[in-house]
Amino acid sequence: MNLLLVAIAPVFIIILYIYFKDKYEKEPRRLLLYNFLLGAIVSIIITSILYYAFDMVLPLTNKTSIFEQFIKAFFVVGLIEEFSKYIIIRYFAQSNKAFNEPFDGIVYAVMVSMGFAATENIFYVTQGGLPTALARAFTAVPAHATFGIIMGYFMGKAKFSNNKIALNLIGLFSAILFHGAYDFFLFIDFVPGIWVGAFISLFIGIILSRKAIKIHQNRSQFKI
């Protein structure tokens, strides 16, 4: 039980952080919960199915091939995981009438992403124990949050734009880009010191996420 709490604690810290950053018009808590659960369950199911399908069509077995690890990072893990989140945000959250300002894109994208991260984190922590929980609390979980914020920033803009399709896809591909970059540097750990690239990409993602939050806060029509 203690290990489970350690696994989900960083997820809920990030959720609370984003919830309180939504200063001017809070989202319905029930809808936030639904998005979290969809991320935790449906997004994981979609990801698992797509992983299985990809592995059947194009198995990547050479762990020391930089090219194969590039494909795995961007076109398997990054694409599949972010697409599974995108589908929920696009067709469940974005179409809801409660999604009524650009910042809501960030809120709902983070809820879905944190649902996904919670399930993923529980799986890894039960396998790796406390050291894994502590490591992921400062790496993988914040990384999923930044992917969500970046995607949600563009999807928040898309809801109120005539270029809805383009902005939604920019959000998806931006999340894939950052997710892929983060994983790629971790996957090629056989190259000495290359793992630093993952933390650089995460740091850039955090900076951009903070800017995205401020921009949409300032754009809120509910701001007095």
C-alpha positions in Angstrom: 0.0 0.0 0.0 2.8 2.4 0.8 4.5 1.7 -2.5 1.2 2.4 -4.3 0.9 5.7 -2.6 4.4 6.6 -3.6 3.6 5.7 -7.1 0.5 7.9 -7.4 1.6 10.8 -5.2 3.5 12.7 -7.9 0.5 12.3 -10.3 -1.9 13.9 -7.9 0.6 16.7 -7.0 0.7 17.6 -10.7 -3.1 17.4 -10.9 -3.5 19.8 -8.0 -0.9 22.1 -9.4 -2.8 22.4 -12.7 -6.1 22.6 -11.0 -5.0 25.6 -9.0 -3.5 27.2 -12.1 -7.0 27.2 -13.6 -7.6 30.5 -11.8 -10.7 32.0 -13.4 -13.2 29.2 -14.2 -12.8 25.8 -12.6 -13.8 22.7 -14.5 -16.5 20.3 -13.1 -14.7 17.9 -10.8 -16.8 15.0 -12.1 -15.6 15.7 -15.7 -12.0 15.9 -14.5 -12.4 12.5 -12.9 -13.9 11.0 -16.0 -10.9 12.3 -18.1 -8.5 10.9 -15.6 -10.1 7.5 -15.6 -10.3 7.5 -19.4 -6.6 8.2 -19.4 -5.9 5.5 -16.8 -8.0 2.8 -18.5 -9.0 3.5 -22.1 -5.8 5.2 -23.1 -3.8 2.3 -21.7 -6.0 -0.2 -23.5 -5.6 1.6 -26.9 -1.8 1.8 -26.3 -1.5 -1.9 -25.5 -3.5 -2.9 -28.6 -1.4 -0.6 -30.9 1.8 -1.8 -29.3 0.8 -5.4 -30.0 -0.2 -4.6 -33.6 3.1 -2.8 -34.3 5.2 -5.6 -32.8 3.4 -8.0 -35.1 4.0 -6.0 -38.2 7.5 -4.6 -37.5 9.3 -6.0 -34.5 12.3 -4.0 -33.2 14.7 -6.5 -31.7 18.1 -4.8 -32.1 18.6 -2.8 -28.8 22.0 -1.5 -29.9 20.7 0.0 -33.2 20.4 3.8 -33.0 18.0 3.7 -36.0 15.7 1.1 -34.5 15.7 3.0 -31.1 14.8 6.2 -33.0 11.9 4.4 -34.7 10.8 2.9 -31.3 11.0 6.3 -29.5 9.2 8.5 -32.0 7.0 6.2 -34.1 6.1 3.5 -31.5 6.2 4.9 -28.0 5.8 8.6 -28.7 3.2 8.2 -31.4 1.1 5.5 -29.9 1.0 6.8 -26.3 0.3 10.4 -27.3 -2.3 9.4 -29.9 -4.1 7.3 -27.3 -4.3 10.4 -25.1 -5.2 12.7 -28.0 -8.2 10.6 -29.0 -9.8 11.0 -25.6 -9.0 14.8 -25.4 -10.3 15.4 -28.9 -13.5 13.4 -28.8 -14.5 13.5 -25.1 -13.1 16.6 -23.5 -12.9 19.1 -26.4 -16.4 18.5 -27.5 -17.8 19.1 -24.0 -19.6 22.4 -23.3 -17.5 22.8 -20.1 -14.5 23.2 -22.4 -15.1 26.9 -22.7 -11.7 28.6 -22.6 -8.2 27.9 -24.1 -6.8 26.9 -20.7 -9.2 24.0 -20.5 -7.2 22.3 -23.2 -4.3 22.2 -20.7 -6.5 21.0 -17.8 -8.1 18.1 -19.7 -4.9 17.1 -21.5 -3.1 16.9 -18.1 -5.9 14.9 -16.5 -5.8 12.3 -19.3 -2.0 12.3 -19.3 -1.9 11.8 -15.5 -4.4 9.0 -15.7 -2.1 7.3 -18.2 0.9 8.1 -16.1 -0.7 6.7 -12.9 -1.4 3.3 -14.5 2.0 3.2 -16.1 3.7 4.3 -12.9 1.9 1.6 -10.8 3.1 -1.0 -13.2 6.7 0.1 -13.1 6.8 0.7 -9.4 5.4 -2.7 -8.5 8.2 -4.2 -10.6 11.1 -1.9 -9.5 10.2 -0.9 -6.0 10.9 2.3 -4.2 14.0 3.4 -6.2 11.9 3.2 -9.4 9.1 5.2 -7.7 11.5 8.0 -6.6 13.3 8.1 -10.0 10.0 8.3 -12.0 8.5 10.9 -9.6 11.1 13.4 -10.9 11.4 12.1 -14.5 8.7 10.1 -16.3 5.7 11.6 -14.4 6.6 15.2 -15.0 7.5 14.3 -18.5 4.0 13.0 -19.2 2.7 16.3 -17.7 4.7 18.4 -20.0 3.6 16.4 -23.0 0.0 16.9 -21.9 0.4 20.6 -21.3 2.1 21.2 -24.7 -0.6 19.2 -26.5 -3.4 20.8 -24.5 -2.1 24.3 -25.2 -2.7 23.8 -29.0 -5.9 21.9 -28.5 -7.1 24.8 -26.3 -6.4 27.2 -29.1 -8.0 24.9 -31.6 -11.4 24.8 -29.8 -11.8 28.5 -30.5 -10.1 28.8 -33.9 -11.1 28.3 -37.5 -8.0 26.2 -37.9 -9.2 23.5 -35.5 -7.9 20.5 -37.4 -4.4 22.0 -38.0 -4.0 23.2 -34.4 -5.2 19.9 -32.9 -2.6 18.0 -35.1 0.1 20.5 -34.1 -0.7 19.7 -30.5 -0.5 15.9 -31.2 2.8 16.1 -33.1 4.4 18.5 -30.6 3.7 16.0 -27.8 5.0 13.2 -30.0 8.2 15.2 -30.7 9.0 15.9 -27.0 8.0 12.4 -25.9 10.1 10.8 -28.7 13.1 13.0 -27.9 12.9 12.2 -24.2 12.7 8.4 -24.7 15.2 8.3 -27.6 18.1 9.5 -25.4 17.1 7.0 -22.7 16.8 4.1 -25.2 20.3 4.6 -26.5 21.9 4.4 -23.1 24.7 2.3 -24.7 26.1 5.6 -25.9 28.0 7.0 -22.9 26.5 10.1 -21.4 23.8 10.4 -24.0 21.1 10.1 -21.3 21.7 13.8 -20.5 19.7 14.6 -23.6 16.6 13.2 -22.0 16.9 15.7 -19.1 17.6 18.6 -21.5 14.5 17.8 -23.5 12.5 17.5 -20.2 13.9 20.9 -19.0 12.9 22.5 -22.3 9.5 20.9 -22.1 9.0 22.3 -18.5 10.0 25.8 -19.6 7.6 25.7 -22.6 4.8 24.3 -20.4 5.2 27.2 -17.9 4.9 29.7 -20.8 1.9 27.9 -22.2 0.1 28.0 -18.8 0.8 31.8 -18.5 -0.3 32.5 -22.1 -3.7 30.7 -21.7 -4.2 32.2 -18.2 -3.9 35.7 -19.8 -6.3 34.8 -22.6 -9.1 33.7 -20.3 -12.3 35.5 -21.1 -13.3 34.9 -17.4 -10.4 37.0 -16.2 -11.6 40.1 -14.4 
